Amino acid sequence: MNDVFANLYRALETSGQLDNTLIVFTSDNGPEAEVPPHGRTPFRGAKGSTWEGGVRVPTFVYWKGMIQPRKSDGIVDLADLFPTSLSLAGHPGAELAKLVPSKTFIDGVDQSSFFLGTNGQSNRKAEHYFLNGELSAVRIDEFKYHLLIQQPFAFTQTGYQGGFTGAITKTAGTTIFNLYTILRKTIA
């Protein structure tokens, strides 16, 4: 992957397009849990669960000369890339609405000010997590409310189906907790 990305980077640079290109590396879910106890993540859970190990993924956003290197725990959803990219390309807010059918709901949030560092905070304050179309968790700022952790059909008795091993299908009722308090206690 390093060689492929290096070739892409050089091609963008050589063609004069690098200064006008937003590069994003991310994932749609946490890792498979083939390596106990949490796969390849320090967080509880893995792909197919609403625990942080299933939904918290690293994201790298690069735009030469525009985005300064930094770390953040701000919430960003893949759906945010659509309105953010259009905003950075000069089509913010009302302009975006002209580009999609009138009955289409855009659930992404424009994160340009967050990526560019003008406000330093994510513009997304809440995230809704669904498993197989069922609302399973809600995050608002640092608080997360779990209704269902993982669908029971996502794993077999041996635990080796699609990377969904060691599944916890339900909590003892619903659960709400402060993510940052929990993370500070479990990850040094």
C-alpha positions in Angstrom: 0.0 0.0 0.0 2.9 2.4 0.7 4.2 2.0 -2.8 0.8 2.4 -4.4 0.0 5.6 -2.3 3.5 7.0 -3.1 2.8 6.5 -6.8 -0.6 8.2 -6.5 0.9 11.1 -4.5 3.7 11.6 -7.1 1.2 11.5 -9.9 -0.9 14.1 -8.2 2.2 16.2 -7.6 3.5 15.9 -11.1 0.2 16.7 -12.7 -0.2 19.8 -10.5 -3.3 18.5 -8.8 -1.9 17.8 -5.3 -2.6 21.3 -4.0 -6.3 20.9 -5.0 -6.9 17.3 -3.7 -8.4 16.1 -0.5 -7.0 12.7 0.5 -8.9 10.6 3.1 -7.9 7.3 4.6 -10.5 5.6 6.8 -12.6 2.5 7.4 -16.2 1.7 7.7 -15.8 -0.5 10.8 -13.4 -1.8 13.4 -11.2 -4.8 12.8 -12.2 -8.4 12.6 -11.7 -10.0 16.0 -9.6 -13.0 15.0 -6.9 -12.0 17.5 -8.3 -12.2 21.1 -9.5 -10.4 23.1 -10.2 -7.3 20.9 -8.7 -8.0 17.5 -6.3 -5.4 16.4 -7.7 -2.6 18.5 -7.3 -1.5 22.2 -11.1 -1.0 22.3 -13.8 -3.5 23.4 -15.6 -5.1 20.5 -14.9 -5.5 16.8 -16.5 -5.4 13.4 -20.2 -5.8 13.6 -20.6 -4.4 17.2 -21.5 -1.0 18.5 -18.7 -1.1 21.1 -15.9 1.4 20.3 -13.8 -1.4 18.8 -16.5 -1.9 16.2 -17.1 1.7 15.2 -14.1 3.8 16.2 -11.5 3.8 13.4 -8.6 6.1 12.6 -9.1 8.6 9.9 -6.4 10.5 8.1 -7.3 13.7 6.2 -4.7 15.4 4.1 -4.8 18.5 1.9 -1.4 20.0 1.2 -1.0 23.4 2.7 -4.6 23.5 4.0 -4.9 20.9 6.8 -2.4 21.1 9.6 -1.3 17.8 11.3 -3.1 17.2 14.6 -5.0 14.6 16.6 -8.7 14.7 17.6 -11.4 12.6 19.2 -14.1 14.5 17.3 -17.0 12.5 15.8 -16.8 12.1 12.0 -19.2 9.9 10.0 -18.5 8.6 6.5 -21.7 10.4 5.4 -19.9 13.7 6.4 -17.4 13.3 3.5 -20.1 14.2 0.9 -21.2 17.6 2.2 -17.6 18.4 3.4 -16.0 17.6 0.0 -18.7 19.7 -1.8 -18.2 22.5 0.6 -14.4 22.5 0.1 -15.0 22.5 -3.6 -17.1 25.6 -3.3 -20.7 24.2 -2.9 -21.6 24.7 0.7 -25.0 24.6 2.4 -27.7 25.8 0.0 -25.5 25.1 -3.0 -25.4 21.4 -1.9 -29.2 21.2 -1.9 -29.3 22.2 -5.6 -27.1 19.2 -6.5 -29.3 16.4 -5.1 -33.0 15.5 -5.7 -35.4 17.5 -3.6 -36.7 14.5 -1.7 -33.2 13.3 -0.8 -32.2 13.8 2.9 -28.5 14.5 3.3 -27.5 13.1 6.7 -23.9 14.1 6.5 -22.5 17.2 8.3 -20.2 19.7 6.7 -16.8 19.2 8.6 -14.8 21.7 6.6 -14.2 24.0 9.5 -13.1 21.0 11.6 -10.7 19.6 9.0 -9.3 23.0 8.2 -8.9 23.7 12.0 -10.8 27.0 11.9 -12.9 25.9 14.9 -11.0 22.8 16.1 -14.2 21.0 17.0 -16.2 18.5 15.1 -19.5 19.8 13.8 -21.2 16.5 14.5 -22.4 16.3 18.0 -24.4 13.0 17.7 -24.1 9.7 16.0 -26.7 6.9 15.6 -25.5 3.3 15.2 -27.6 0.7 13.4 -27.1 -3.0 13.2 -29.1 -4.6 10.4 -31.4 -1.6 10.2 -32.1 -1.6 14.0 -31.1 1.4 16.1 -28.5 -0.1 18.4 -26.6 2.9 20.0 -26.6 6.6 20.2 -23.6 8.8 20.9 -24.0 12.4 22.0 -20.7 14.2 22.6 -18.8 11.9 25.0 -21.8 9.9 26.1 -22.9 6.7 24.5 -26.2 4.9 25.0 -26.3 1.2 24.0 -29.6 -0.6 23.2 -28.1 -3.6 21.4 -24.4 -4.5 21.2 -24.4 -7.0 18.3 -26.9 -9.0 16.3 -27.0 -12.6 17.4 -26.8 -13.9 13.9 -23.5 -12.2 13.3 -21.5 -15.1 14.7 -21.5 -18.9 14.9 -21.0 -21.1 18.0 -17.3 -21.3 17.0 -17.2 -17.6 16.4 -15.6 -17.7 13.0 -18.0 -16.1 10.5 -17.2 -12.9 8.8 -14.8 -11.8 11.6 -17.6 -11.5 14.2 -15.9 -13.5 17.0 -16.6 -13.2 20.7 -19.9 -11.4 20.2 -21.8 -10.0 23.1 -25.4 -9.8 21.8 -27.0 -7.7 24.6 -26.1 -5.8 27.6 -27.9 -6.2 30.9 -30.7 -3.9 29.8 -29.7 -0.6 28.2 -26.4 1.0 29.1 -25.2 4.6 29.1 -21.7 5.7 29.9 -19.1 8.4 29.4 -16.6 7.3 26.8 -13.7 9.4 27.9 -13.9 8.3 31.5 -14.0 4.7 30.4 -11.2 5.1 27.9 -8.9 6.9 30.3 -9.3 4.0 32.8 -8.7 1.2 30.2 -6.1 2.7 27.9 -3.0 4.3 29.2 
